Amino acid sequence: MGIKIALTLTVLLFALPSGISAFCYEEAGDIYGINPDLLRTISKTESNLNPLAVNINADGSQDLGLMQINSSWIKSMRLDSGLLLSDPCYNLKTGANILNKCFDRYGYTWEAIGCYNAVSLHKKVKYSWKIYNILKAEGSKMKNKKQNPELKIQPKSPDSSFFFSVRDKSEADMEIR
């Protein structure tokens, strides 16, 4: 009898975080109006879904947790750095908030997706393509499973806005002059 209880508790212990995570993606998506699948893709890309991931960057800053929140955001957003690592939902909502700021700045474009991870044009484009390709592959998997025939994450080829929305605004302004 004791083995059954221990086994049940072990299963619940490992099952619980994924259930909470699914709820967190939905909640963060609802709060900021962002598709939870996009948030999942970003967290998979950033940390491989590891809420304890820490990356030390060349400039000395750190990327923390599930969404790899850069330490440069801690002061300006008044974040609790301890919670970024101990509370995956807090980290996810913070990442959704940062992505939302990118959408506010660039609109619902691939440039905003690139903004989540980078400042330079080259890195924005590279990151945007990475996210695009993952979403495209996930869309294909969903179609194959026939879970929801109306759910289309991405078209077969990039939308033309992908090519024109991920650009350096200062370069575009300089060309006009």
N, C-alpha and C positions, 0 to 999 in steps of 0.2 A: 504494500500500500504506500509506504514512504517513497519508493522509487517512482511510482506513478505521479505523486504530488511534485516531487523534484523535477521530473521530466516535464510535467505540465507547466510549472513555473518557469523553467528554462525556455520552453517554446514561447510562452507569453512574453518573457523578457526580450527575446529577439524579434518577436512579431510586433510588439508595441511601437518601437521607433518608426517602422515603415508606415504604420497606420497614422501616427502623428504627423509624419512627413507629408503624407498624401493630403491630410487636412491642411497643413501649413501652406502647401503650394496653392491649394484652392483659396484659402483665406487671403494670402498675399496677393493672389491674382484678383480677387474681388476688391480688396482695398485700393489697389492701384490701377485696376482696369487692364491687367496684363494677362495674356493667355498662360495658364499654369504649365502647359507643355513647353512654352518658351522658357519659363523659369526653370523647369526641370532640365532642359537642354543646356542652359547656361551653367547650372550647378554641376551637371555631369561634366561639362567641358572644363570648368574652373577647378573642381576638387575631386572629380570622380566620385561624387556624392559622399565625400568624407567630411563630416562636420568638425573634425579635429585637425584638418589640414592647415599647415602653416608654411608659408613660403617667404623666404628672405630675398628681397630684390637687390639688384646691384646698387641702387641708390640708398640702401639702408632701410627702406620702408618694408613693411610686412603685409602679406595678404593672409587674411584670417578666415578660417571656417569654410562652411559649405559653399558660399558664394564668393569666397576669397575677397572679402572686403579689405581694401587697402587702408593701412593705418593713417594715411593722409586725411581720410574722412572722419576720423574719430573726434577731433576737436571741432571741426566746422559743423558736424551733424550732432554733436554732443552725445556720442555713442558710448556705451559701456563696453570696453574692450574685453572684459571677462565674459560678458554675456555673448559676445560674438563667437566665442569658442564653446561655451557651456550650453547655449540654447540655440539649437538649429533653426527654430522658428523665428527667433529674433534676428538671426543672421540672414535668413531668407527674406524676411520683411524688409530688412535694411537694404539688401541687394535689389529688391523690387522697387524700393524708394529711389535708389540711385539710378536704376534703369528708367524709372518714371521721369526723373530730372533730365535724363538724356532725351526722352521723348518730348518733354517740354521744350528743350533747346532745339532739337533737329526735326521734330515731327515724327510720325510713324514711318521711319525710313531705316534702311540698313545702316545709315550713318549713326543713328541712335544706338543700334545694336553694337556697332564698333566702339562707340563712345563709352559703353559700359566697361570695356577692357583697356582702352588705349586713348592716347591723345594724338599721336602722329598719324598722318594719313595712311602711310604704309601699313601700320599695325592695325588701324581700324578696318581697312579693307581685308587684310588677312584674317582677322577675327570674324568679321561678318561672313566671309566665305565659309569659314569653319562651321559657324552656327547654321548657315544656310544648308550646307551639305548634310549635317546631322539631321536637321528637320526634314529635309527631303528624303533621307534614308528611313527615318521614322515614319514618314507619311506612306512610303512604300510598304513598310511592315504592316501598318494599319490596314492598308488596302488589301494586302494578302490575307490578313486575318478576318476581313470583312466585319469588323466590329461596328463600324458606323459608316455606311456608304456616302453619307453627306459630308463627313469630316474630311476636308482637304487642307492639309497643312501648307503645302507648297506646290506650285506648278512644276511641270517636267523640266522646264528651262527657266533661268532667271528672268524675272520681270525686268523690263527696260529701266525701271526706276532704280534697280540695284546698281546699275552702272553709273547713273547720274547723281544719285543721292549721296553716295559715299565719296565725298570730295573735300578738299581743303578750301574753305570759304575764302581765305585770304588770297589764295592763288586765283580763284575765280574773280575776285574783286580787282586784282592787279591786271588781269587780262582786259577788263572793261576800260581801264584808264588809258 
